Structures are given as structure tokens and as C-alpha cells.
Amino acid sequence: MKKLKLLLKSISIIALGSFILALGINIFLNPSKISSGGISSIATILLYTLGIRLSVTSLLINVILFLLGFKYLGREAIIKTIIGIVLLSLFLELTSYFPIYNEEIILSTIVGGALVGIGVGLVVRQSASTGGSDFLAMIIHRFLPHIPLARIILVIDLVVIIASGIVFKSITITIYSIIAMYISSLVTDSVITFGNKAKALQIFSNKNEEIAKYVVSEFKRGITGVYSRGMYSGDEKLMLLCVVSPKELPKLVSKIKNYDPHAFIIISDVKEVLGEGFKK
């Protein structure tokens, strides 16, 4: 029963992400012939040159790519991706009847790119996909494993965007499409890591025992002692390493300074944490 509830919740989020993605494409990007890369670019080209609907192009190309790349996915990801592909095509058809915005091309680019990023991010957070260039990239990556997957996706998206600029004979469309792609990638990354960011502390102090006990008892966090050697003094010391949430940071730093006013602390941003006390 619990697994069913989790699956239904995941499908609901995939549906929401697919709907937001479709809104970004149909309401803001497509009316100005702007795309954020991948299948949406190809679909836009075919819509304006051959009159083929976005939903049809998206479904057909994604089904082909899925058949070629599904063996690289896990069982659960396969199910969720099929749902994502079908829902995206459904919502692309539904939102094609919504009022469009095409007054300011820069606003269309920013808002459309952001909505695409939010939609993709929500879907990816559920270990799913709406298809697109990532499938093609996975297939190419099997033959060119020395090239990072993210770089292959970027190249594919850029090639398709440049092709759309050539078809529409507009450098302006190409530039705005690249901007939309950049915005969507930033937003996607932010949505995927939302709520999972943390702060890592490297602590050099003479009060390691007190600090370690405080972290364990107060924050219920693990803390690790790493032996290190100062190259200037030649002294060997224990460096403490721990990860806390951003809201816990001020309290911890203040307490460390109370224990040892001369403590040396290095604080760095952590994009995502997996494990006990954080995202599982």
C-alpha cells in the first residue's frame, strides 16, 4: 500500500512537471519560434514547415528514441518515463488551445525557459524523463564513453537549435533559443537540488572532542575526524569534517567559537547530500 501511494505521488509530480513543461513550450516559446533544445526544437521546425502538431512530433520521436534507449534504464525508470512521454504529448495537445503570449520576445524567452526548466526538474526528481535528447545522448555515450553525457546532450541541443535558426533564417531566433536553453538548464538544476543543499565544515581546533560531542548530541549529525599535518608548523592535528543544513550553520559556528575562539573553519557549499539525516 505504501509503495502504491509513493508511486501515485510520483506520477502526480510527473504529470505536474509535464504540464508546466508543455505550458512553457506552447504558451511562450513556440509562438516566437524559440526552443530550448532537443525534441521541442525539432517539433517547432516541423510545425512551421510541415504543419505537424507538436504533440504528434513529440510522441513519435520520443517513442523511437525510447525503443532505442530503454535498455539503459531501470525497470521503475522505464515505467515512469513511458508515463512522462505520454503525458507530455497529451499536455502539448491540450495547451495548444490555450491563449499564447508573443508580445515581448525577451519575456517569452525568460518565462518559457524557466517553465521548461521547472517542468523538466520536477520530472527528473522522480527518476523519470519526458524523453528527448537525453535518450539519444545515452545511445551515443555507449559508443563514445570517453565523452561526458552532459556534454553530448549540450552538443545535440546546440546542433538542433542552430538548425532551427537556419530553417527560420534568423540569427535572432538562434540567440534567443540558446538563452532559453541556458535558463532552462539553470532552473532544472535548481529544482533537482532544491531542499537538498547543505554546508560542509572543515574544522581545525584544539577542542575537537567538545565540538564533536556537541554536533552529535545537538544536531544528530555524524562527524568525522581526519588526521592532517600542517606543512608550516609540522604539527599533526585532527581535522573535523561534518555536513549540516544551512539553517544549522550559524548556531554551530557560534558554538565552535565559544569552545575555541582561535578555531580555523572552512565552510563550503554542498549541492546535494544523500544519507542519514538528509535525502535518502
C-alpha positions in Angstrom: 0.0 0.0 0.0 2.8 2.4 0.9 4.6 1.7 -2.4 1.4 2.4 -4.3 0.9 5.7 -2.5 4.5 6.7 -3.3 4.0 5.6 -7.0 0.8 7.7 -7.3 2.5 10.7 -5.7 5.4 10.3 -8.1 3.1 10.1 -11.1 1.2 13.2 -9.9 4.5 15.1 -9.8 5.5 13.8 -13.2 2.1 15.0 -14.5 2.5 18.4 -13.0 6.0 18.7 -14.4 4.9 17.6 -17.9 2.0 20.2 -17.8 4.4 23.0 -16.8 6.8 22.0 -19.5 4.0 22.0 -22.1 2.9 25.4 -20.9 6.4 26.8 -21.4 6.7 25.4 -24.9 3.2 26.2 -26.2 2.4 29.5 -24.5 5.8 31.2 -24.5 8.4 29.6 -26.7 6.7 28.1 -29.7 4.7 31.3 -30.7 8.0 33.1 -31.2 9.7 30.0 -32.8 12.0 29.8 -29.8 13.0 26.5 -28.4 15.2 25.3 -25.5 16.8 22.4 -27.4 16.1 18.8 -28.1 12.8 17.5 -29.3 11.0 20.8 -28.8 13.3 22.4 -31.5 12.6 19.6 -34.0 8.9 19.8 -33.2 8.8 23.6 -33.7 10.6 23.2 -37.1 8.1 20.6 -38.3 5.1 22.6 -37.1 6.1 25.7 -39.0 7.4 23.9 -42.1 5.1 20.9 -42.5 2.2 21.8 -40.2 2.7 18.7 -38.0 1.4 19.3 -34.4 3.9 19.5 -31.6 2.2 16.6 -29.7 2.4 14.3 -32.6 6.1 15.0 -33.3 7.0 14.8 -29.6 5.3 11.4 -29.2 6.6 9.8 -32.4 10.3 10.9 -31.9 10.2 10.1 -28.2 8.8 6.6 -28.8 11.6 5.9 -31.4 14.3 7.2 -29.0 12.7 5.3 -26.1 12.8 2.0 -28.1 16.5 2.6 -28.8 17.4 3.6 -25.3 15.1 1.9 -22.8 17.5 -0.9 -22.1 19.8 1.6 -20.4 17.1 2.4 -17.8 16.0 0.5 -14.7 12.5 -1.1 -14.5 11.0 1.7 -12.4 12.5 4.4 -14.6 11.1 2.7 -17.7 7.5 2.8 -16.3 7.8 6.5 -15.2 9.4 7.5 -18.5 6.6 6.0 -20.5 4.2 7.9 -18.4 6.2 11.1 -18.8 6.3 10.8 -22.6 2.6 10.1 -22.9 1.6 12.9 -20.5 3.9 15.4 -22.2 2.3 14.7 -25.6 -1.2 14.9 -24.1 -0.5 18.2 -22.4 1.2 19.6 -25.5 -2.0 18.9 -27.4 -4.2 20.3 -24.6 -2.2 23.5 -24.1 -2.1 24.2 -27.8 -5.6 25.6 -27.4 -4.5 28.0 -24.6 -4.0 31.7 -25.3 -0.4 32.4 -26.3 2.0 35.2 -25.4 4.1 36.7 -28.1 4.4 40.4 -27.3 7.9 40.7 -25.9 10.4 38.1 -27.2 12.7 38.5 -24.3 9.9 37.8 -21.8 8.9 34.8 -23.8 12.5 33.5 -23.7 12.9 34.1 -19.9 9.5 32.8 -18.8 9.4 30.0 -21.3 12.9 28.8 -20.4 12.1 29.0 -16.7 8.9 27.0 -17.1 10.6 24.3 -19.2 13.3 24.1 -16.5 10.8 23.7 -13.7 8.9 21.1 -15.6 11.9 19.0 -16.5 13.3 19.4 -13.0 10.1 18.1 -11.4 10.1 15.1 -13.7 13.8 14.3 -13.3 13.4 14.5 -9.4 11.1 11.4 -9.8 13.8 9.5 -11.7 11.8 9.8 -14.8 12.1 11.6 -18.2 9.9 13.1 -20.8 12.2 11.7 -23.5 14.2 13.9 -25.8 17.9 14.4 -26.3 18.9 12.6 -23.2 17.9 9.3 -24.8 19.8 10.0 -27.9 22.8 11.1 -25.8 22.7 7.8 -23.8 22.9 5.8 -27.0 25.8 7.9 -28.4 27.5 7.7 -25.0 27.6 3.9 -25.3 29.8 4.2 -28.4 31.7 7.3 -27.1 32.1 6.6 -23.4 35.1 8.9 -23.0 32.8 11.9 -23.7 30.7 13.1 -20.7 27.0 12.5 -21.1 26.2 16.1 -20.2 28.5 17.4 -23.0 26.8 15.1 -25.5 23.4 16.4 -24.5 24.6 20.0 -24.8 26.1 19.4 -28.3 22.8 17.8 -29.5 20.7 20.7 -28.2 23.0 23.3 -29.8 23.0 21.5 -33.1 19.2 21.3 -33.2 18.9 25.0 -32.1 21.3 26.1 -34.8 19.4 24.0 -37.3 16.2 25.8 -36.4 17.9 29.1 -36.8 19.0 28.1 -40.3 15.5 26.8 -41.2 13.8 30.0 -40.0 16.7 32.1 -41.4 17.0 34.1 -38.2 20.1 34.6 -36.1 17.8 36.3 -33.5 15.8 33.1 -33.0 19.0 31.1 -32.6 20.4 33.5 -30.0 17.1 33.6 -28.0 16.9 29.8 -28.2 20.4 29.5 -26.7 19.4 31.9 -23.9 16.2 29.9 -23.3 18.2 26.6 -23.2 20.7 28.2 -20.7 17.9 29.5 -18.4 16.1 26.1 -18.5 19.2 24.2 -17.6 19.9 26.5 -14.6 16.3 26.2 -13.4 16.3 22.4 -13.9 19.5 22.1 -11.8 18.0 24.3 -9.1 14.7 22.3 -9.0 16.5 19.0 -8.9 18.7 20.0 -5.9 16.0 22.1 -4.1 15.9 21.3 -0.4 19.0 19.1 -0.6 21.7 21.8 -0.3 23.9 21.8 2.8 27.0 23.3 4.2 30.3 21.3 4.7 32.6 22.4 7.5 36.3 21.6 7.9 37.2 22.5 11.5 40.7 22.8 12.9 40.6 23.2 16.7 42.2 22.2 20.0 38.7 21.4 21.3 37.8 18.6 18.9 36.3 16.3 21.5 33.9 19.0 22.8 32.9 20.1 19.3 32.3 16.6 18.0 30.1 15.7 21.0 28.1 18.9 20.5 27.4 18.1 16.9 26.3 14.6 17.6 24.1 15.5 20.6 22.6 18.8 19.3 22.2 18.2 15.6 22.2 14.4 15.5 24.7 14.6 12.7 27.7 12.4 12.0 31.2 14.0 12.2 34.4 12.6 11.0 38.0 13.1 12.3 40.6 13.2 9.6 44.3 13.3 10.6 46.2 16.1 8.9 49.6 17.7 9.1 50.4 21.4 9.0 53.1 21.9 6.4 54.3 25.2 8.0 54.4 24.1 11.7 54.8 20.4 11.0 52.2 19.6 13.7 49.8 16.8 13.3 46.2 17.6 14.1 42.8 16.1 13.8 40.5 17.9 11.3 36.8 17.6 11.9 34.5 17.2 8.9 30.8 17.5 9.1 27.8 18.5 6.9 24.8 20.5 8.3 21.8 22.2 6.8 22.1 26.0 6.1 19.8 26.9 9.0 22.0 25.0 11.4 25.2 26.7 10.3 25.1 29.9 12.3 24.4 28.1 15.6 27.2 25.6 15.0 29.8 28.2 14.1 28.8 30.3 17.1 29.2 27.3 19.4 32.6 26.4 17.9 33.9 29.9 18.5 32.6 29.6 22.1 34.6 26.4 22.6 37.7 27.7 20.8 37.9 31.4 19.7 41.0 30.5 17.6 39.4 27.7 15.7 40.0 27.7 11.9 36.9 26.9 10.0 36.4 26.3 6.3 32.8 26.4 5.1 31.8 25.3 1.6 28.5 24.8 -0.3 27.3 21.3 -0.8 25.0 20.9 -3.8 23.3 17.7 -2.6 23.7 15.2 0.3 22.5 11.6 0.3 22.3 9.6 3.5 21.1 9.6 7.1 19.6 12.9 8.2 19.4 14.2 4.6 17.9 12.9 1.4 17.8 9.1 1.2 
